[in-house]
């Protein structure tokens, strides 16, 4: 049985295009932000979180993948 997050990702794949603009309203540990960034390489991902740890963890993941089309915001959406 698939986890709910995997089902959500499968659903989103029907709508995300290479040049999409995607928004992640809660970065959390960065997994969803990274997922969005990998599936819209010519687009843009904008992610928000109020938690410094969430921001830092997400930033590390984005930098490790060398993704320059992701904009992170340490604030509420």
C-alpha positions as CSV (number, residue, x, y, z in Angstrom):
1,X,0.0,0.0,0.0
2,X,1.3,3.4,-1.0
3,X,1.9,6.1,1.6
4,X,-0.3,9.1,1.4
5,X,2.6,11.4,0.4
6,X,3.4,9.0,-2.5
7,X,-0.2,9.2,-3.6
8,X,-0.1,13.0,-3.4
9,X,3.0,13.1,-5.5
10,X,1.5,10.7,-8.1
11,X,-1.5,13.0,-8.3
12,X,0.6,16.1,-8.7
13,X,2.6,14.6,-11.6
14,X,-0.6,14.9,-13.7
15,X,-0.3,18.7,-13.4
16,X,3.3,19.6,-13.0
17,X,5.0,20.6,-16.2
18,X,8.7,21.3,-16.8
19,X,8.1,25.0,-16.7
20,X,5.5,25.1,-13.9
21,X,5.6,27.6,-11.0
22,X,5.0,25.5,-7.9
23,X,4.5,26.6,-4.3
24,X,5.2,24.6,-1.1
25,X,3.5,26.3,1.8
26,X,5.2,24.2,4.5
27,X,8.8,23.1,3.7
28,X,9.0,20.7,6.6
29,X,12.0,18.5,6.0
30,X,12.3,19.6,2.3
31,X,11.1,16.4,0.6
32,X,8.1,18.0,-1.1
33,X,10.1,21.1,-2.1
34,X,12.8,18.8,-3.6
35,X,10.1,16.7,-5.4
36,X,8.6,19.8,-7.0
37,X,12.0,21.2,-8.0
38,X,13.0,18.0,-9.7
39,X,9.8,17.9,-11.7
40,X,9.8,21.5,-13.0
41,X,13.4,22.0,-13.9
42,X,12.7,25.0,-16.2
43,X,10.1,26.5,-13.9
44,X,10.3,27.8,-10.4
45,X,9.5,26.6,-6.9
46,X,8.7,28.9,-4.0
47,X,8.7,27.4,-0.5
48,X,7.7,28.9,2.8
49,X,8.1,27.8,6.5
50,X,8.3,29.7,9.8
51,X,10.6,27.1,11.3
52,X,14.4,27.8,11.1
53,X,15.2,24.0,11.2
54,X,12.8,23.3,8.3
55,X,14.4,26.1,6.3
56,X,17.9,24.9,7.0
57,X,17.1,21.3,6.2
58,X,15.4,22.2,2.9
59,X,18.2,24.6,2.0
60,X,20.8,21.8,2.5
61,X,18.8,19.4,0.2
62,X,18.4,22.1,-2.5
63,X,22.0,23.0,-2.4
64,X,23.1,19.3,-2.5
65,X,21.1,18.9,-5.7
66,X,22.4,22.2,-7.1
67,X,18.9,23.4,-7.9
68,X,19.0,27.1,-8.6
69,X,15.3,27.6,-9.5
70,X,14.1,27.3,-5.9
71,X,13.3,30.3,-3.7
72,X,13.0,29.6,0.1
73,X,11.3,32.0,2.5
74,X,11.6,31.8,6.3
75,X,8.2,33.3,7.0
76,X,4.5,32.5,6.9
77,X,2.8,32.3,3.6
